[in-house]
Amino acid sequence: MLRSDDMALQGCSNDGAVTARAMDLSGVLSNGDLAYVACVQSAEWQSAGPTLSSQCVRQAEKENGMIVNQQDEISNRKLEKLDYDSTFRETFKGLVTLPKPLSISDLAKPPTHGSRLKVAYQGVPGAYSELAATKAYPDCEAVPCDQFEEAFQAVELWLSDRAVLPIENSLGGSIHRNYDLLLRHRLHIVGEVQIGVHHCLLGLPGVKKEQLKRVISHPQALAQCEHTLSKLGVAREAVDDTAGAAQYITDNNLHDTGAIASARAAELYGLDILADGIQDDSGNVTRFLMLAREPIIPRTDRPFKTSIVFALEMEQPGALFKALSAFALRDINLTKIESRPQRNRPLRVVDDFNHGVAKYFAYMFYIDFEASMAERRAQNALGQLQEFAGFLRMLGSYPMDMTPIDPASRSAS
Ligand SMILES: O=C(O)C(=O)C[C@]1(C(=O)O)C=C[C@@H](O)C=C1
């Protein structure tokens, strides 16, 4: 069964005008960089004008039931919460007047439906992701989602304009789920934002921390407070998000349960702060990605980062080293490398008649590097990388977050 984004792609690939425009654009931008053009082309089908876009929306609306059934990890609860009908009507209204051409100044496009920018995040109000969403887009309307995948879907289905999702934390490491979702969905990274995460231990008013038998929170937050939890000697339980943990304690009047969450969550859900700054390291920072349906046009007048994902064509000694030399040779700094299993080809089996059968795991490599795709050296690096890659996808070229990190203050309040 088709997913909504597949349907949109299919509809658009029949549109000659769109293809022609995409080709024009490729003349200007490509300079040999096929990967980036592919990424801009994919923006073109989404921004190709009212008819096409509304067609996509209608198709998505019609297929809505199917999408819900098909996505095994998506709960129906959230989809109800977002009120499809009214939102689709709103979206459709705005599409008729969309000014479409991509422009060089298109760094943070305002919403096209005339209202505040809607930014999807995972969690409930008081979650760190909500804070990240409002740091990334100060005047936005933050839209809570139950799961990461729903935040992706909210943008794909035009229910939100952007999503802001955590990708890595200085103590807990990578948020693997979001790496996998970046590949499964067609959104583009349009920015990054980093926030200092200052955790508090919360409990019902009057409860002392010695009375707690268990502490609940997001798994990343539990991992970031390992020392405190070990000292307390309590049981740990993972829930969907930090603020949701606080809300759960209040809703169920749990006297023996604490939550790890922000000071803002304490305020919102009427809990006491039993301990403050309980993360293992005071410089606890989470990096979030800003995602949109369309990519931004890369620039060279400010520091940019580019994120890609690739799989090696041939797994042989030195293959990854050779692939990455494309960046080292051009003095391009790699800021992150992450490998994830290839779901569609998890195992490569090689018969060695003398010794038996060797089994190798196959990986996708996610790379962030410090350069803009508007720079020739980045285009050439990707050109060279393509020689070693059986698969290569551009995830986005976007401005680096150069703002100072809030010094793990209680800024979440
Ligand atoms: O639960 C939250 O408050 C979140 O925003 C999620 C999340 C995460 O996924 O890493 C975000 C930042 C913190 O590192 C802890 C949890």
The ligand as an SDF file (V2000), in Angstrom:
LIG
                    3D

 16 16  0  0  0  0  0  0  0  0999 V2000
   11.3460   13.9230   27.2740 O   0  0  0  0  0  0  0  0  0  0  0  0
   11.6710   15.0410   26.9420 C   0  0  0  0  0  0  0  0  0  0  0  0
   11.4830   16.0460   27.6270 O   0  0  0  0  0  0  0  0  0  0  0  0
   12.3320   15.2270   25.6530 C   0  0  0  0  0  0  0  0  0  0  0  0
   12.2820   16.2910   25.1140 O   0  0  0  0  0  0  0  0  0  0  0  0
   13.0780   14.0800   25.0660 C   0  0  0  0  0  0  0  0  0  0  0  0
   14.5660   14.1060   25.3760 C   0  0  0  0  0  0  0  0  0  0  0  0
   15.3040   13.0750   24.4790 C   0  0  0  0  0  0  0  0  0  0  0  0
   14.7110   12.3940   23.6740 O   0  0  0  0  0  0  0  0  0  0  0  0
   16.5270   13.0060   24.5940 O   0  0  0  0  0  0  0  0  0  0  0  0
   15.1280   15.4240   25.0610 C   0  0  0  0  0  0  0  0  0  0  0  0
   16.0970   15.9920   25.7840 C   0  0  0  0  0  0  0  0  0  0  0  0
   16.6690   15.3280   26.9690 C   0  0  0  0  0  0  0  0  0  0  0  0
   17.9130   14.8360   26.5370 O   0  0  0  0  0  0  0  0  0  0  0  0
   15.8440   14.2140   27.4580 C   0  0  0  0  0  0  0  0  0  0  0  0
   14.8320   13.7140   26.7430 C   0  0  0  0  0  0  0  0  0  0  0  0
  1  2  2  0
  2  3  1  0
  2  4  1  0
  4  5  2  0
  4  6  1  0
  6  7  1  0
  7  8  1  0
  7 11  1  0
  7 16  1  0
  8  9  2  0
  8 10  1  0
 11 12  2  0
 12 13  1  0
 13 14  1  0
 13 15  1  0
 15 16  2  0
M  END
$$$$
